[in-house]
Amino acid sequence: MSNLGFNPYSAFNAATRAIDTGSAVAKTDAGGSQIAEGIGDFRAALQQAEQTAMQTAVTGADPHAMVQALSNAELMLDAVVTIRDKVVEAYQELLRMPV
C-alpha cells in the first residue's frame, strides 16, 4: 500500500502554503483544486478496486493486487467519511452560534 491515490497530508500542506502566500486568489484556487483533485483520486481508487476485484473473480488474476486495491479504497473511504464528519460538525457549530 505504498502508492495511495489520496494523501490528506499533501492536501493540507498545499492549503497551508496557499495561506502563507497571503493571496486571496491563491487561497481560492488551491482549495478548489485540492478538493477536486481529492474527489478525482477517490473516484479513481474506487474504480481501480472494482476493476481489480472483477479481474480476480473472472480470470483468477493476482489476489494480492485485489487485496491491495480494496485496502486502498477502504483507507480512502475512511478519510472521506472523516472529512465529511468534520464538515458536518463545523456546520452544526455555526448553526448553534447566536445571531
HUTA-V508212 format. One record per pair of residues at least 4 apart in sequence whose ideal C-beta (glycine too) atoms are under 6 Angstrom apart, sorted by the first residue. I is the first residue (numbers start at 1). GAP is how many residues later the second one is. Records with the same first field share a line. If there is no record, write none. Layout:
I: GAP  GAP
//
This chain:
1: 67  70
5: 36  39  40
6: 32  35  36  70
8: 71
11: 23  27
14: 16  20
15: 15
18: 8  9  12
21: 5
26: 4
29: 4
30: 4
33: 4
42: 34  38
45: 27  28  31
46: 27
48: 21
49: 20  21  24
52: 13  14  17
53: 13
54: 4
55: 4  6
56: 5  7  10
//
